[in-house]
């Protein structure tokens, strides 16, 4: 199976030794996205809803670059600093995944890169 690195300036550059996404066959594996503003590289601060919206916009832009879309996402994993933000995250999440939402896991973690409130990774189909 051929593997292709996906990279776009419409999403934050990787902050470590990893790719924004990898396309393998008809699957796209998107690395965890945090609320970084692609144009500036700055971390977006704000409540969990504000951060979730930025994360999902970044995720959408990477999927677009891979020839996929949010409608093609089959699984996400959400990492949150505080599960008390679960309702706020869900409110934004359902704006992006209105029809047939993907399978999902959501877990609380002790810390995330750049001390953000949320990180989301995804697997999608493409082609």
Beta strands, then each sheet from edge to edge (+ up, - down):
strand 1: 3-6
strand 2: 21-24
strand 3: 27-33
strand 4: 73-80
strand 5: 103-108
strand 6: 118-125
sheet 1: 1+ 2- 3+ 6- 4+ 5+
end
